Amino acid sequence: MDFMVRDDKKTTKHYLEEELYNNGNLKIERLERLKLLMEMCEMYRSKKAIRIGDESNNKNL
């Protein structure tokens, strides 16, 4: 089954159903990877903040 899809350039293209499904899966995978990366960055920042907090506490002693 074919579908008509509009892209960003406002031209109409024909895509096979499989291509649309694969493109959708790739977008979902990319979003999941981005979410995981953002979570990892947040964990790194929080650990770094804790370490900096520990160092400043040690200097005050």
N, C-alpha and C positions, 0 to 999 in steps of 0.2 A: 504494500500500500504506500502511495506517495502522499506527501504533505506539501502544502505551500507555506513557506516561512518567510517572514521579512527580516532582513538583517539591518544593521545600523545605517547602511547607506540607502535605505528605503527602496531597494530593488528586490524583486521577488525571485526566490530561488526554489527549486524543487529538491527535496531531500527524501531519501528512502527512510522508512520508519526505523530501520536499524541504525542509520547514521544519527538520527535525532536521539535515539535511546543511548547510543554510545557517547554523544556529545553531552547529554544530560548527566551520564555517569561520571564523565571526566570533570564536569563542573562541580558535581557533588564531592568527588574525591579531592579536588583542589580546595574547596571550602573546608573540608574536614582537615586537610593538612594545614591550612592557614589557622584554623581554630586551635589545632594541637600546638603549632608553633607559638601562637599568642599565649597559650596556657604555659608553655615552657618558659617563655620570656617573663611572664608574670611570676612564675616560681623562682626563676633566677633573680629577678629584681627583689623579691621578698627575702630570699636567702641573703642576698648582698646587703640589703638594708639591715637585716638582723646582725650580720657580721660587722657592719660599720657601727651599729649601735653597741655591740659588744666591745669593739675597740675603743669607742669614746668612753664607755663605762670603765674600762681598764685604765685609761689615762687619768681619770678623775680619782682613782684610788691612790 
